Amino acid sequence: MTDAPMLPPPRRPDPRRTELDRYPFAVELQTRWGDMDSQRHLNNVMLGRYYEESRIRFIHEVSDGAPERFSGMVGAVYVDYLREARHPEPLVGAVGVGAVGRSSVRLLQALFQHGACVGVADVTLVVIDPETRAAAPVPEDWRALFGARHVRGTSPGRDG
């Protein structure tokens, strides 16, 4: 057995990720009283719902140009919490593409309140074959649609 750490050292998100104008999609989200915790700020677990809502609205916008429905599932989520978010002020959820791989799409997300970034999330969506439920290649039409929605400052290259 070794004493080497099992986790990589903590990292801070790229500061460019905290700039709203880099994201090709943004939506205002009304906060909910029930999402507050005992500290009177929005609970970190509940913030995951706001990331999810932003992501779903982004996929719906992208799908307007697609001949087929996107079928996928979340394969991984990594969140950096940068500051408190409070109710009743709304959040702005921002989403863009970081990279498109063979069978996955990496989305870059951020939440803003009063113009300040309260957190960022990296989400890997794995494309699923609707019949077999196994991982499948990103359809070419979706690859093009996602490719047109990269976060400014990221390259439209491939991921993994």
N, C-alpha and C positions, 0 to 999 in steps of 0.2 A: 504494500500500500504506500501511496505517496501522500505528501501533505500539500500537494498542489491544489489551488482553488478549483472548484468545479464550475464556477461561473466566471465569465469574462469580467473585466473591470467595468464599473458603471460608466456610462457615456452620457454626454449632454447632447441634445438634438442640435443639428445644424441651425444656427440662428436665422438663416434664410427661411426656415420652416415656419417661423413666427410672423411672417409678413403676409397678410391677407391677399395682397394684390398678385402674389405668385400662383394662386390657385385658380383654375379655370371655372370652378363651380363654388357658389356660396349660397346658403339658405338661412333665413332667420328662423330660430327655434324658440318657442315660448317655454320658459322654465315652469316647473310645477312645484307647488308648495310641498307636496308629499315626497319630493326628491331631496329635501333638506335633511341634514343629520343634526345631532345634538349640538354641534358647533355652529349651527345656523348657516352653513354653506352647503352647496350642492354636493351630495355624497359622491365619492369617487366611483363607486359601482354604478350609480345612476348616470354618471357622465357617459358611461359606456352606451347607454340607450341613445344619448344625443349623437354620439359618433355613428351608431347604427342607423338612426333616422337619416342623418346626412348622407351616409353611404347608400342607403336604399333610394333616396331621392335622386342622387347622382346617377345610379344605375338606371332609374326610370327615365331620366333625361337622355342618357346615352342611348337607351333602347328605342327612342323615337326614330332613329335612323337605321335600326337593325331589322333585317327580314325575319330573324328568329329570336326567340326569347333567350335571355342569358340564364344558364343553369349552372349554379356554382354554390360553394359553401366556404365559410371562413375556415382557413387552415391555421392561421396564426394571427395574434394581435399583440402589439407591444405599445404601451402607453407611457408617455412622460407627462406627469402633472407638474405644471409650472407655477400656478397661482390659484388662489381660491376663486370660485365662481359662486355668485349669490342669486337667490330668488328675491324679487320677482323680475329682475332684469332679463331680457332675452339673450340668447347666445346666437352667434353666427357660426354655422358649421361649414367648413371649407374642405373640399375634396379635389384631388387630382391624381393622375397616374404617375407612379414612380418608375415602374418597369413592367414589361410584358414578357413573360417566359413562355416555355413550351406549353404548359398546362396551367399556368397561374398568372394572376395579375396582382401586382403590388400597388396598393393605394396608399397615398400619403394624405393624412387628414389633420385638421387643426380645429380647435374651438376658440372663439374670441368672445370677449364681453367688454363693452365700452372701448372697443378698438384694441384691447390688449389680448395677447394670446394666453389662454389659461391652460393649454395643453396640446400635445400632438400625439398622433397615433399612426403606426404603420400596420397595415392590414393586408394579409395575403389571402386572396380569393382563389380557390382551386376550382377549375372548370370541371363540371361533372356531366357525364353522359346521362341524359334523362332516363334512358332505359336500363342501362347496366348499373348506374350509380357509381361507376368507377371514374377515376381521373381521366380526362380527355384533353386533347389539344385545344387551345384557344381557337375558335372559328376565325377564319380569315377576315370576315366582315367585322367581327367584334375587335379583332386585332387592329384594324384600321380605325375604328371608332375610338378605341382606347388610346391609340397612338396620337390622335389629334387632341388629346386632353391631358398632356403631361404638365406637371407642375413646372413652372418656369424655373430654370436653373438645374433641372435634371435632364440627363440625356435620354432620348427615346430608344435606348438600347434594350437588349434582352436581359432578363433576370433569370438566373439559374436555369 
